[in-house]
Structure formats: structure tokens, C-alpha cells
Amino acid sequence: MTDELLTRRDGGIVTLVLNRPHKLNAMTKPLWRALGEAFRSLHEDDTVRCIVLRGAGSKAFSPGNDIAEFETERSNIEQARAYGTVMHETLAAMRDCRHPSVALIEGICVGGGLEIAGSCDLRICGESSRFGAPINRLGLVMAYPEIDALLRLAGRATTLEILLEGRIFGAAEAKEKGLVTRVVSDDRVEEEAYAAATRIADGAPLVARWHKRFLDRLEQGTPLTAAELEEGYACFGTEDFRIGYRAFLAKEKPAFEGR
């Protein structure tokens, strides 16, 4: 694990911090690798309830890849393929993680930073946050695995607008385009992101994981099997269901166990 990625834990909420504030948290190959490893490890941890991803400092979530690396790490097709493999494995690990994730976005969130935030389940940003993907000015494409999150969030027409124009835009427009879940005042981003994470963590973890899987399956657009339809009733056989409805009747806060 690199010191470019910090990990903190408070109960069931795990915070991952992109820790390169001197470069506005621009991504490096080691940082991409560490982020993927962290999500794969957390995926296997049954005690995790929610993952919060943020950048160090308040100036940026991430502006994308560190251009200074291009000369040594992405100067030709072979190097770019090796670098892209790490990136794409990380984006897949984020997308496929069974635990809910929240992107806490302060400041700049463009290029690869937007791809990372888009791979989280919720995105909460401040009013002064800035978004976009000006990679056409670098002569770069957003490859298939990288474009996936934008397409799912914003649709084809808006994704093309973002990529073809390469324009940087504000938080209100990002919300209008479907790229962010919630926009709050800059001084409330951290508070609201962790409030959302706490609400998620207080819910039944098995239910959160089922809902993520159900939505992923529905996006495939193919008919559901009888076994898949049957899975919609599995929650009634869990201890968490018994805990939940009994707590509701008793007007108490449920203490879910994840089983």
C-alpha cells in the first residue's frame, strides 16, 4: 500500500483518502493500483457498511491522471496498455464492490477524477466544485471501461457533450446532467457526505448489497430467471429482517448484524 492512499475507519464506515494534495490529488499508477487493492480488500470484509472516498485537502477531489507521469509511464501504446490495465481493474473493483460507496467531492473533479467519482454509488459535492473531461486537448480518448460510468449516469448525448466539448462546468450543471447526487454549500460537504454514509451504515447491510446487485442485473436488460426472481424473497429469511421489523414495532433503532 502506498502513502498516497490513506485509510481511516469509524465503525462500519471506511474512508479512503487520495493523498497527493501538492498535486491536487492527481492520480499516479501506484495510486490507481492502491485504490483498486483497497476496494477489493474491502469487498471481502463483511463488517464494512459504507466506503467514503475523498481527496486530501479541500481544493480537489482529483483532476485525473498526473500529466508528469506521461513521459515515463504513458509515452507509447505498450506503456499506456500497462497503465490502462491498472486503471480499468480499479474502476471495475469500485463498480463491483458489494458495499455502498460515497464520493465526497470538494473542488476539482475532472478527467480520471470524474471517472473515479462516477464509479461510486453516491456523489456529494460543494457548490464551487468543478467537473468535466478536457482530455481532447491532450489527444487522449476515454477508453471503454472509463467511459462506462459517465454513460450510465448521464446518457449518450450528455456524455458526448462532455467529451466532444471538453468544457469545465460547475456543480449545478453537474447535478442537472446527473453526474452528482447532491450539491450543498462548500462548508457542508463533509458533514453531508458522512451523514449519508451514516444513514447507509445504519441500514441493513444485506439489503444494501442486494439492491446494488439487483440494479446491476436489471441494467443488463435481459429477462430475469426464476431463481433471480426468487432472490427477491430471500431477505425474509434473514436475521436482519427479524431485527428490523421487531425494532420498528417497538419504536427502537435496529442494530443489524448482517446475517
PyMOL commands that set and color helices and strands:
alter all, ss='L'
color gray80, all
select helices_A, chain A and resi 21-23+29-43+67-73+77-96+112-118+135-138+144-165+171-176+186-202+205-219+226-237+239-249
alter helices_A, ss='H'
color red, helices_A
select strands_A, chain A and resi 5-10+13-18+50-55+60-62+101-105+108-110+122-126+130-132+169-170+182-184
alter strands_A, ss='S'
color yellow, strands_A
deselect
rebuild
show_as cartoon
